Amino acid sequence: MMLFYVYILQCEHGFLYTGYTSNLYERITEHFSGRGCRFTMSNKPLKLIYFEMHSTRKSAMKRELAIKKMSRQEKLKLVSNKGARARAN
């Protein structure tokens, strides 16, 4: 069974980046090497601060969108409640 991940990176200047992927290790490696996406190329990622596991791409995409719509404070609350631990969905 393939898993999908929703994740949050803490970036330079206090920015938070949210994304989803089917291979968390590979995607995070891309972000940290400067090959991730335009946002993380210009706002260097500092660390992975949160991730969740999802059983379907649709579920992961839906959750990514929900997190992106959250305020910064809501995102920080989510991170502080769960840390960088897996949340299975």
Buried (B, 14 or more C-beta within 10 A) or exposed (E): EEBBBBBBBBBEEEBBBBBBBEEBEEBBEBBBEEEBEEBBEEBBBBEBBBBBBBEEEEBBBBBBEEBBEBEEEEBBEBBEEBEEEEBEB
